[in-house]
């Protein structure tokens, strides 16, 4: 994983303007609503998925009152829309692989928008499973070195003892990988130890990366990623472009 840390991208997202922050909060709000509905409880103590989304919300600097308001709204009678998970897979320039995870209350709108984003970047949506085999689903926790005063070996042992699979040190951060089923347990162990996490989520990590050298290819994939990022129905986008 060395050289492919998501940390720079995470920092970039957090430093976006207020409008972009509002969009991120809207997306996390939908995840909170789904977590309450599918987890069967608005009490984080009884809903591990909700605890994970709350941790994600806090790592994105979402205010506590906003988090609580979203949870209360989701728990209320008819308080949240009936969102559906739909995943799209496809190809960007030069065979780059892209996975798009959405939460939508209108499948036709979402499908049209996702297809348009691929087309405008000179790519195409493929069939389910066409690129997901190129990724591993993992729990990923990023710790900013500036936020951690301890020893790297101590952090590694804490993570591995809690059930993590792998630990990597980057120039500016530490990356902890877990099996998706062990993610909550590892995240909560680190949280209880007082370790600040820049990011903590279950994600898709490419097995290999594709380097783009043609400026037109770079422009096209950036166009697709920007369009997807601006779409309110899109929750997460994963790709194997070596930025």
C-alpha positions in Angstrom: 0.0 0.0 0.0 3.0 2.3 0.3 2.7 5.3 -2.0 -1.1 4.9 -2.3 -2.2 6.5 1.0 -5.7 8.0 0.9 -4.6 10.5 3.5 -3.9 13.4 1.1 -7.3 12.9 -0.5 -9.0 12.7 2.9 -7.4 16.0 3.9 -8.4 17.6 0.6 -12.0 16.6 1.1 -12.1 18.0 4.6 -10.6 21.3 3.4 -13.2 21.9 0.8 -15.6 24.9 1.1 -18.8 25.1 3.1 -20.9 24.1 0.2 -18.9 20.9 -0.3 -19.1 20.3 3.5 -22.8 20.6 3.3 -22.9 18.0 0.5 -20.8 15.6 2.6 -23.1 16.1 5.6 -26.1 15.4 3.4 -24.6 12.1 2.3 -23.6 11.1 5.8 -27.1 12.0 6.9 -28.5 9.5 4.5 -26.1 6.8 5.8 -27.3 7.6 9.4 -30.9 7.2 8.3 -30.1 3.8 6.6 -28.1 2.7 9.6 -31.0 3.4 12.0 -33.5 1.6 9.7 -31.4 -1.4 8.9 -29.8 -1.7 12.3 -33.2 -1.6 14.0 -32.3 0.9 16.7 -31.6 4.6 17.1 -29.4 3.8 20.1 -25.7 3.5 19.0 -25.1 1.2 22.0 -27.4 -1.3 20.3 -26.5 -0.7 16.7 -22.9 -1.2 15.7 -23.5 0.0 12.2 -24.9 3.3 13.5 -21.8 3.6 15.8 -19.6 3.2 12.7 -21.5 5.9 10.7 -21.3 8.3 13.7 -17.6 7.8 13.8 -17.4 8.6 10.1 -19.5 11.7 10.7 -17.3 12.9 13.5 -14.1 12.3 11.4 -15.7 14.6 8.8 -16.3 17.3 11.5 -20.0 16.9 11.4 -21.4 18.7 14.5 -22.9 16.5 17.3 -26.3 18.3 17.1 -26.5 17.7 13.4 -25.7 14.0 14.0 -28.4 13.7 16.7 -30.9 15.6 14.6 -30.4 13.2 11.7 -30.8 10.1 14.0 -34.0 11.5 15.6 -35.4 12.3 12.1 -34.6 8.7 11.0 -36.2 7.2 14.1 -39.4 9.2 13.7 -42.5 7.8 12.0 -42.0 8.3 8.3 -39.0 10.4 9.1 -36.7 9.3 6.3 -37.0 8.4 2.7 -36.8 4.7 1.7 -33.3 4.6 0.3 -31.9 1.7 -1.8 -28.3 0.6 -2.1 -27.2 0.3 -5.8 -23.7 -0.3 -6.9 -22.4 0.5 -10.4 -19.2 -0.7 -11.9 -17.5 0.5 -15.0 -14.4 1.6 -16.9 -12.7 5.0 -17.2 -9.9 5.9 -19.6 -7.2 3.3 -20.4 -9.1 0.5 -18.6 -9.2 2.2 -15.2 -11.7 0.5 -12.9 -14.4 2.5 -11.1 -17.0 1.4 -8.5 -19.8 3.7 -7.6 -21.9 3.1 -4.5 -25.2 4.9 -4.3 -28.1 5.4 -1.9 -31.2 6.5 -3.9 -35.0 6.9 -3.7 -35.1 7.1 -7.5 -33.3 4.3 -9.4 -33.9 5.8 -12.9 -32.5 9.2 -12.0 -29.4 7.7 -10.4 -28.7 5.2 -13.2 -29.0 8.0 -15.8 -26.7 10.4 -13.9 -24.1 7.7 -13.3 -24.1 6.6 -16.9 -23.8 10.3 -18.0 -20.8 10.8 -15.7 -19.0 7.8 -17.3 -19.9 8.8 -20.8 -18.7 12.4 -20.4 -15.3 11.1 -19.2 -15.1 8.8 -22.2 -15.8 5.7 -20.1 -18.7 3.3 -19.8 -20.8 1.5 -17.2 -20.3 -2.3 -17.3 -22.1 -5.3 -15.8 -22.2 -6.0 -12.1 -18.9 -7.7 -11.1 -16.9 -6.5 -14.1 -14.3 -4.6 -12.0 -15.1 -5.4 -8.3 -12.9 -8.5 -8.5 -9.9 -6.1 -8.8 -10.6 -4.7 -5.3 -10.6 -6.0 -1.8 -13.2 -4.9 0.6 -11.5 -3.8 3.8 -12.0 -1.8 6.9 -9.5 1.1 6.7 -8.5 3.4 9.5 -6.2 6.4 8.9 -4.3 8.0 11.8 -2.7 11.4 11.1 0.9 11.5 12.4 0.3 15.1 13.6 -2.6 13.9 15.7 -0.6 10.9 17.3 2.1 11.5 19.9 2.8 7.8 20.6 5.2 5.3 19.2 4.4 3.6 15.8 5.2 0.1 17.1 2.8 0.7 20.0 0.0 1.7 17.7 0.7 -1.3 15.5 0.5 -3.7 18.4 -2.7 -2.0 19.7 -4.3 -2.4 16.2 -3.1 -6.0 15.7 -4.2 -7.0 19.2 -7.6 -5.6 18.5 -7.9 -7.8 15.4 -6.4 -5.7 12.6 -5.0 -7.6 9.6 -2.3 -5.1 8.5 -0.5 -1.9 9.5 1.4 0.4 7.2 3.4 3.6 7.9 3.2 6.4 5.3 5.0 9.7 5.2 2.3 11.6 7.0 0.0 8.9 8.4 -0.6 5.3 9.6 -3.0 3.0 7.8 -4.7 0.1 9.6 -6.6 -2.5 7.6 -9.1 -5.0 8.9 -11.5 -7.6 7.7 -14.9 -5.8 7.2 -16.4 -8.0 10.0 -13.8 -7.0 12.5 -13.8 -3.3 11.6 -16.2 -2.1 14.3 -14.3 -3.9 17.0 -10.9 -2.6 15.9 -12.2 1.0 15.5 -13.9 1.0 18.9 -10.7 -0.4 20.6 -8.7 2.4 19.2 -11.3 5.0 20.1 -11.4 3.7 23.7 -7.6 4.1 23.7 -8.0 7.8 22.9 -6.5 7.5 19.4 -7.8 10.2 17.0 -8.7 8.8 13.6 -8.6 11.0 10.5 -10.8 8.5 8.7 -12.5 5.2 9.6 -14.6 3.3 7.2 -15.2 0.1 5.2 -13.8 0.7 1.8 -12.7 -0.9 -1.5 -8.9 -1.1 -2.0 -7.4 -1.7 -5.4 -5.2 -4.8 -5.8 -3.2 -2.9 -8.5 -3.1 0.6 -9.7 -3.3 2.1 -13.3 -1.0 5.0 -14.1 -2.3 7.5 -16.7 0.2 9.6 -18.7 -2.0 11.1 -21.4 -3.3 14.5 -20.3 -6.6 13.8 -22.1 -7.1 10.6 -20.1 -6.3 12.4 -16.9 -8.8 15.1 -17.8 -11.5 12.6 -18.7 -11.2 10.5 -15.5 -11.2 13.7 -13.4 -14.3 14.8 -15.2 -16.1 11.5 -14.3 -15.0 11.6 -10.7 -16.0 15.2 -10.3 -19.5 14.6 -11.8 -20.0 11.6 -9.5 -18.7 13.5 -6.5 -21.3 16.2 -7.2 -24.2 13.7 -7.4 -26.3 13.7 -4.2 -27.2 10.0 -4.8 -23.5 8.9 -4.9 -22.1 7.9 -1.5 -18.7 6.6 -2.4 -16.5 6.2 -5.5 -13.6 3.8 -5.6 -11.0 3.6 -8.5 -7.6 2.2 -9.3 -6.2 5.3 -10.9 -2.7 6.0 -9.5 -3.1 9.8 -8.8 
